[in-house]
Amino acid sequence: MTALRPERESGAHGYGAGDQGTSYGGQPYGVPGAYGDGWYGQAATHDPYAGGAQDATAQLPPIDEETVALRVPDPPPRTTREEPPPTGGRAARRKAARKRHGRRGGSHKAGDGSTTGGAGGNASEGAPRAPLSRVEARRQARARKPGPAVMASRAIGEVFITTGVLMLLFVTYQLWWTNVRAQAQAGKEASDLQQDWANGERKPGAFEPGQGFALLHIPKLDVVVPIAEGINSKKVLDRGMVGHYAEGALKTAMPYDKTGNFGLAGHRNTHGEPFRYINRLQPGDPIVVETQDKYFVYKTASMLPVTPPSNVSVLDPVPKDSGFTGPGRYITLTTCTPEFTSKYRLIVWGQMVEERPRSKGKPDALVS
């Protein structure tokens, strides 16, 4: 909007000095020829159907934007479809609002910019949806429920997950917890055995199945484990101890016998796994059996890496495949192989090189 202002040239449209009766262009109002040949004077009295009226209109000058005093601005263009404001009182306005947004609340703008109605769900392209009927709502609820195939797949998946968790727990129990428990039991048995020796409560002789009577030392492997009578799993081997073959056809000699083969069995994996690394023994490595009265020192002689479990000849007084050629005082260590299986047996043989009374102190193999 442009404010009122004088024209650029005072002689063309300005007021003459001292002449207040003249108007724009120096011509007075009402004078013929002024603004369309007297549009305010003569043309106003002409007959609108006469030829002079069209001539007067044709003589109107074009509107100059620079000289228009006041004008009404054009309304801004509408970018969205808007309904005219309702007329009337509060009831009319509520009725109009219900028509626009539905009966149960207005539209709400979701986080992604879409418009959702109060009861109709998501609206398409900004238009509010009509509220669902009860029948339609129930139909959509039934459609959202998973079918039998989905339920079956979920059940199978849960079974697999549960089975996997149980297997993981079982493996953890076998490989970790059994070792913890067996090592604790073996340590307590060794401590009780040494205390009984110190008090003079244990004497050499026949021992009950499961009864500890000696300690096995393998210095190279840092192994100290009790030796119990028998090879029963629950009473001896699963408790982390080493078992002496002392029953039936598998009966072997004791360390203090003048000749014979002292046969021992132990777990390689789980339950304390005292024989896990006996495959690392080399010829000459010491193996010591400690009893209440003496130390019996053996030197590793040979090894049989793989043999069937039925090969009981490895426990003979002169073991087969051991390299020994005649009677002597031998020791045999047996365990399962490969690791974590019981398909074959691993055998290690040793020959006694020293019998030392406890009164003389520990042998060099335990001191160094």
C-alpha positions in Angstrom: 0.0 0.0 0.0 1.4 3.3 -1.0 0.9 6.5 1.1 -0.4 9.7 -0.3 2.4 11.8 -1.8 2.9 14.7 -4.3 3.8 13.8 -7.9 7.4 14.1 -9.2 6.6 17.2 -11.3 4.8 20.0 -9.5 3.8 21.6 -12.8 1.9 18.5 -14.0 0.0 17.4 -11.0 0.9 19.8 -8.1 -1.3 22.5 -6.8 -0.6 25.9 -8.3 0.6 28.6 -5.9 -2.3 30.6 -4.7 -4.7 28.7 -7.0 -6.7 26.4 -4.9 -9.6 26.1 -7.3 -7.7 24.1 -9.8 -7.0 20.3 -9.6 -4.6 17.9 -11.2 -3.2 19.1 -14.5 -4.1 22.7 -13.7 -7.8 22.2 -14.7 -10.7 22.8 -12.3 -13.2 20.1 -11.4 -16.2 20.2 -13.6 -14.4 21.8 -16.6 -14.9 19.9 -19.8 -12.0 17.8 -20.8 -10.8 17.3 -17.2 -10.5 13.5 -16.4 -12.3 12.0 -19.3 -14.1 15.0 -20.7 -15.8 16.0 -17.5 -16.5 12.5 -15.9 -17.3 14.3 -12.7 -19.1 17.1 -14.5 -20.6 16.5 -17.9 -20.3 12.7 -18.3 -22.3 12.2 -15.1 -25.3 13.8 -16.7 -25.2 11.8 -20.0 -27.5 9.1 -20.8 -25.8 5.8 -20.1 -27.2 4.4 -23.3 -26.1 7.3 -25.3 -23.0 7.2 -27.4 -21.2 9.8 -25.3 -21.1 7.5 -22.2 -19.0 4.9 -24.0 -16.7 7.6 -25.2 -16.3 9.0 -21.7 -15.4 5.5 -20.4 -13.0 4.9 -23.1 -11.2 8.1 -22.1 -10.4 6.9 -18.5 -6.7 6.7 -17.9 -5.2 3.4 -16.8 -4.8 2.8 -13.1 -1.3 3.7 -11.9 -0.1 1.6 -9.0 2.2 4.3 -7.9 -0.6 6.8 -7.4 -3.3 4.7 -5.8 -3.8 5.9 -2.3 -5.6 3.0 -0.5 -6.3 -0.5 -1.7 -7.5 -3.7 -0.2 -4.9 -6.5 -0.3 -5.7 -9.6 -2.1 -6.5 -12.6 0.1 -3.6 -15.2 0.5 -4.1 -18.4 -1.6 -5.4 -21.3 0.4 -2.9 -24.2 0.6 -5.3 -26.7 2.2 -8.9 -27.3 2.0 -10.6 -25.4 4.8 -14.2 -25.4 5.7 -15.9 -22.1 6.5 -16.1 -21.3 10.2 -19.4 -22.5 11.6 -22.0 -20.0 12.3 -24.2 -20.1 15.3 -23.6 -20.9 18.9 -21.6 -23.5 20.8 -23.8 -26.4 19.7 -23.2 -25.6 16.0 -19.5 -25.5 16.5 -19.5 -28.9 18.3 -21.5 -30.4 15.5 -19.1 -29.1 12.9 -16.1 -30.4 14.9 -17.7 -33.9 15.1 -18.2 -33.9 11.3 -14.5 -33.1 10.8 -12.9 -35.4 13.3 -15.4 -38.1 14.1 -17.6 -38.7 17.1 -14.9 -39.9 19.6 -12.3 -37.3 19.6 -10.2 -35.2 17.2 -7.4 -36.2 15.0 -3.9 -36.6 16.4 -0.7 -36.3 14.5 1.6 -39.3 14.9 5.3 -39.2 15.2 5.8 -39.8 11.4 3.5 -36.8 10.4 0.5 -38.9 9.6 -2.9 -38.1 11.0 -4.7 -40.6 13.2 -8.4 -40.4 14.1 -9.7 -40.8 17.6 -11.3 -44.2 16.9 -10.6 -45.0 13.3 -6.8 -45.6 13.4 -4.4 -44.2 10.8 -5.9 -41.8 8.2 -4.8 -42.0 4.6 -3.4 -38.8 3.1 -4.4 -36.6 6.0 -8.1 -37.4 5.7 -9.8 -38.6 9.0 -11.2 -42.1 8.9 -14.6 -43.0 10.2 -14.8 -44.9 13.5 -15.0 -48.7 13.3 -18.1 -50.5 14.2 -17.9 -53.3 16.8 -18.3 -56.0 14.2 -15.4 -54.6 12.1 -13.2 -54.1 15.2 -13.8 -57.7 16.2 -13.0 -58.9 12.7 -9.8 -56.9 12.6 -8.8 -58.3 16.1 -9.4 -61.9 14.8 -7.3 -61.1 11.7 -4.4 -59.9 13.9 -4.4 -63.2 15.9 -1.6 -65.6 14.8 -2.7 -68.7 12.8 -2.0 -72.3 13.7 1.2 -72.4 11.6 2.6 -69.4 13.4 1.7 -70.9 16.8 3.3 -74.2 15.9 6.5 -72.5 14.7 6.7 -70.5 17.9 6.2 -73.6 20.0 9.0 -75.5 18.0 11.3 -72.5 18.4 10.7 -72.4 22.1 11.4 -76.1 22.4 14.7 -75.7 20.5 15.7 -72.7 22.7 14.9 -74.6 25.8 16.8 -77.7 24.6 19.8 -75.6 23.7 19.8 -73.9 27.1 19.6 -77.3 28.8 22.4 -78.7 26.7 24.6 -75.7 27.5 23.9 -76.2 31.2 24.7 -79.9 31.0 28.0 -79.1 29.2 28.9 -76.5 31.8 28.1 -79.1 34.5 30.2 -81.8 32.9 33.3 -79.7 32.0 33.4 -77.3 34.9 31.3 -78.1 37.9 32.3 -81.8 38.0 35.9 -80.7 38.1 35.3 -78.2 40.9 33.4 -80.8 43.0 35.8 -83.7 42.4 38.9 -81.6 43.1 37.4 -80.5 46.4 36.6 -84.1 47.4 40.0 -85.3 46.4 41.7 -82.5 48.3 39.7 -83.4 51.4 40.6 -87.1 51.0 44.3 -86.3 50.7 44.2 -84.1 53.7 42.4 -86.7 55.8 44.8 -89.3 54.7 47.9 -87.3 55.7 46.3 -86.5 59.0 45.6 -90.2 59.7 49.2 -91.0 58.8 50.4 -88.4 61.2 48.2 -89.8 64.0 49.2 -93.4 63.2 45.6 -94.5 62.4 46.4 -96.1 59.0 48.4 -99.3 58.6 49.4 -101.2 55.5 47.3 -104.1 54.6 44.0 -104.9 52.8 41.8 -101.9 52.1 38.1 -101.5 51.6 36.8 -100.6 48.1 36.8 -96.8 47.8 39.3 -96.4 50.7 42.3 -94.2 50.1 45.7 -95.6 51.0 48.4 -93.6 49.1 49.1 -90.4 47.2 50.3 -90.2 43.6 52.8 -87.5 42.6 53.6 -86.5 39.0 55.9 -83.5 39.4 56.1 -82.7 35.8 52.3 -82.2 35.6 51.9 -80.8 39.1 49.6 -83.6 40.0 49.0 -84.7 43.6 46.0 -87.0 43.9 44.8 -89.7 46.4 44.9 -93.4 45.3 41.9 -95.4 46.4 41.1 -99.1 46.3 39.1 -100.2 43.3 38.1 -98.5 40.0 34.4 -97.9 40.8 33.2 -94.7 39.1 30.9 -93.4 41.8 33.1 -94.3 44.8 36.5 -93.5 43.4 37.0 -92.1 39.9 34.1 -89.6 39.9 35.3 -88.3 43.2 38.6 -87.1 41.6 40.7 -89.9 42.9 42.9 -92.5 41.1 41.7 -96.1 41.3 43.9 -99.2 41.9 43.0 -102.3 39.8 42.3 -104.7 42.6 39.4 -106.9 41.7 38.9 -110.1 39.7 40.9 -110.7 36.6 42.2 -107.1 36.6 43.8 -107.4 40.1 47.3 -106.0 40.1 50.2 -105.8 42.6 50.8 -103.2 45.3 53.8 -100.9 45.3 55.5 -102.7 48.2 55.3 -106.1 46.5 58.7 -107.5 45.5 57.5 -108.0 41.8 54.4 -107.1 39.9 52.6 -104.3 38.1 50.9 -101.6 40.0 48.0 -100.6 37.8 46.1 -97.3 38.1 43.1 -95.7 36.3 41.9 -92.1 36.3 39.8 -89.7 34.4 41.3 -87.7 31.5 38.4 -85.2 31.3 35.8 -84.1 33.8 35.6 -85.2 37.5 39.0 -83.7 38.4 40.7 -85.1 35.3 44.0 -86.1 37.1 45.3 -88.0 34.0 44.5 -85.3 31.4 48.1 -84.6 30.4 49.9 -87.9 31.0 50.5 -88.0 27.2 53.1 -85.3 27.9 55.3 -87.6 30.0 58.7 -88.5 28.5 61.0 -91.4 29.3 62.8 -90.6 32.6 60.1 -88.4 34.1 59.5 -89.4 37.7 56.3 -90.8 39.1 56.1 -91.1 42.9 53.7 -93.2 45.1 53.6 -92.0 48.7 52.4 -94.3 51.4 52.3 -94.1 55.2 55.8 -95.6 55.6 57.6 -95.1 52.2 58.1 -93.3 49.0 58.2 -95.5 45.8 59.9 -93.7 42.9 59.3 -94.8 39.3 60.8 -93.5 36.1 58.6 -93.2 32.9 59.7 -96.0 30.5 57.3 -96.1 27.5 53.9 -95.2 26.2 51.1 -96.8 24.2 49.1 -93.9 22.6 46.1 -95.9 21.5 44.8 -99.3 22.3 41.3 -100.9 22.6 39.6 -101.0 26.1 39.6 -104.8 25.9 43.5 -104.9 25.8 43.9 -106.0 29.4 47.4 -107.4 28.7 48.8 -104.0 29.5 48.1 -104.9 33.2 50.1 -108.1 33.1 53.0 -108.6 35.6 55.2 -108.1 32.6 53.1 -105.8 30.4 52.9 -106.5 26.7 54.2 -103.8 24.4 55.8 -102.0 27.3 59.4 -103.0 26.4 60.0 -104.8 29.6 61.6 -108.2 29.1 61.3 -109.8 32.6 59.7 -109.6 36.0 60.2 -106.3 37.9 58.4 -103.6 39.8 56.3 -101.7 37.4 53.6 -99.1 37.3 50.9 -98.7 34.7 48.7 -95.5 34.2 45.5 -96.0 32.1 43.0 -93.4 30.8 40.7 -92.6 27.9 41.7 -91.2 24.6 41.0 -89.1 22.5 40.0 -86.4 24.9 36.3 -86.2 25.8 35.7 -89.7 24.5 36.1 -93.2 25.9 36.6 -95.0 22.6 40.3 -96.0 23.2 42.8 -96.2 26.0 46.1 -94.4 26.6 48.8 -96.3 28.5 51.9 -95.0 30.3 54.4 -97.5 31.9 57.1 -96.8 34.5 59.7 -98.9 36.3 60.6 -98.5 40.0 64.1 -97.0 40.7 63.9 -96.2 44.4 62.1 -97.3 47.6 62.7 -94.6 50.3 61.5 -94.7 53.9 59.6 -91.6 55.0 62.1 -91.3 57.9 64.8 -90.3 55.4 62.7 -87.5 54.0 61.3 -86.8 50.6 63.0 -88.2 47.5 64.8 -85.9 45.1 61.9 -86.0 42.6 59.7 -84.2 45.2 62.3 -81.9 46.6 63.5 -80.4 43.3 
